[in-house]
Amino acid sequence: MILFNETVSIENAVAAEWLEWMKETHIPEVMATTFFVKYQIAKVMEEEDTGGTTFAVQYFARHMDDLLEYHRDHDQNMQAKMQAKYAGKYAAFRTVLEVIE
């Protein structure tokens, strides 16, 4: 299994709205691509006071080929939607991990 992790630090002023948008709109759109079998959202508990709240949004794919196809066909569009809605209000980085056990 492959874990695609997006860590997002979002300004506190829009964090609740962003989280709702993620749950109601963005994640359902990502999952509708069928490249992922499940997801989870976690809130980072220990963080410096940066004026933002940090979340880890994790998507699980069966195979690396699924993730590569998602990146090729859908990722740019999904990123553009978040950028259009929350430009300048977040910072994000991504990690791809292989689930061992």
N, C-alpha and C positions, 0 to 999 in steps of 0.2 A: 504494500500500500504506500502511496505517495501523499505526503502532507504538504499542502501549499498554504503557507502562513503569511498573512498580511497584517503587519503591526501598524496601527494608525494612531497618531496623537492628534486629537481634535480639540479646538478651542472650547473651553468650558461653556461659553455662552451658547454654543450650538450643539454641544455633546448629546443632550437628550434627543434633540430633533434628528441629528445624524444617526443615532442608534435606532430610532424608530424607522427612519428611511431605509437603513440597512436591513432591518427585519421585515419590513413591509414591501419593499421594492427591490433593492439591489440584490440581496441574497436570493430571493425567489427567481430573479432573472438569471443569475449565475447558475443556480441549480437546474433551471429549465434547459440549459445547454446539454444536460445529461452526462457531462464529463466527470461529475463528482457524485459520490454515493452518499455523503453526509457532510455536515459542517458543524462547527461550534463557534461560539463567541465567548471570549474571556476578557475580563477587565483586569488590567495590571494594577495590583494592589500597592506595590512599593514603587514610588516614583518621586522624582524631584519636583518641586513646585515650578512648573514651566507655564502655568496658565492654561494647561490642557489636561484632558483625560486620555489615557492610552488604552486601546483595546487590541486584542489579537483575534483576528477572524481567520479561522482555519477550515480549509476545504480538503476533503479526502478523495483522492482518485485511486482507482484500482491499479493503474499502470502509468508509467512515465509518458507513454505515447498519448494517453488521454490528456494529460496536462499540456504536453507540447501542442496538441491539436487545439485545445482551448486557447492557449496563448496565440496561436497562429490565426484563429478564426474569430475570436470573441474578445480577447483581453483589451485590446486598444479601445474598442467601443465602450466597454464597461468602465475603464479608467476615465475616458472622456466625460462620461455622465457624472462621475463623482467630481471631477475637476470643474465641470460647468456649474454644479450645484454648490460646491464648497471651496471654490478657488481661494487660496490664501489663508484658509482657516485650518489646514491640516498639514501634517508631514507623515509620510509613510515609507516603509521599506518592506521588502518581501524576502522570504526564505523558502526554499524547497528542501524538504527532508524526506528521507526514506524511513518508514516505520519499521523497526526491527522486531518488536514484540508488543 
